[in-house]
Amino acid sequence: MSANEAALVTGSSKGLGAAISRVLAERGYYVYITDHDDHTSAEQTADEIRSIGGQAEVLPLDVTSERSVLDGFAVIGRSDHRLAVLVNNAATEVARNIEEATFAEWTSVIATKLDGSWLCTKYALPMLKQAGNPNIVFVTTGDSERPDPEYLAYSAATAGVIAMAKALARSLPRYGIRVNVVSPGPVRTPLWNSMRSNDDALWRDLASRNPLGRVGTPEDIAEAVWVLVNDPTRYLNGNVIYANGGSHLV
C-alpha cells in the first residue's frame, strides 16, 4: 500500500462503519468518515482514529443525493490521497410491513441502501481505476436471503445490493477492481438498538442459537472487510462473506 491511499466508508459516524474505519486507519489507510446528520459522532470517530495514530477526515455526504455524492468525491479528487477502497455501508431501516408502511418510508430505505450504493460506486470508479489494489465492499445482512416482512424495504434493498455487487464483480476486474460483500448477522449497534431491540434477553437468545455461542461485534465485521481488502492473492472477487458465526446455517 502506498502512503497516500485512502478509504471511504459510508455510514461511518458510528456502529459498523466506525469500526470498519478504525481498522482501515490502523492498517495504513487515510479514512474519510462520512457525515450526513450526526456530525458529533463523525468527529468523535475521527478523533478516536487520530488518537491511535491513524489519519481521518470528516466528509459531508448524503448518499441519497447525487449532488452531495458528486461534491464529496470532488473533495477527495482534489486531495493528495488516492481513493483505493470504497465500503458501501450506509443504511437506514423502518420497522413496517407492507400494510403499515408509507411509500415515503419505503423510498427512504431504498434510497439509502440501494441508490446510495449505486451513486457512491459510480462516482468512485474514476479514482478507483487509478489505485494499486482497488476494492469495493458492500455491507448487507441476512435479510436479503431470509426476508423479514417487518423490514420489507431493507430486505429488498439488501437483495438488490447483492445482485449489483455480483454484476459489478463480473465487469470491474477489467480495471483491477475487486467487488465483494460482507453479510453480518445480528450485531448490537445503535441502528439495531433503535430499530429492532435493545432487550438483553433477546441478545442472549440470539447468542444461544448461534453455532459459536455469541452474537457479532462491530470489530468482527470490520475484520471481515479487512480480509477482503487485504487478500494477498487478490483473487477474492464476487463473494458474499457471512460474518455471522454460522447463523445463516441454522
URUR-V448948 format. One record per helix or strand of 3 or more residues. SS is the DSSP state (H for helix, E for strand). FROM is the first residue (numbers start at 0). TO is the last residue. If there is no record, write none. Layout:
ss=SS from=FROM to=TO
ss=SS from=FROM to=TO
This chain:
ss=E from=4 to=8
ss=H from=14 to=25
ss=E from=29 to=34
ss=H from=38 to=50
ss=E from=54 to=59
ss=H from=65 to=76
ss=E from=81 to=87
ss=H from=102 to=127
ss=E from=134 to=140
ss=H from=141 to=143
ss=H from=151 to=174
ss=E from=177 to=183
ss=H from=189 to=194
ss=H from=199 to=207
ss=H from=217 to=228
ss=E from=239 to=242
ss=H from=246 to=248
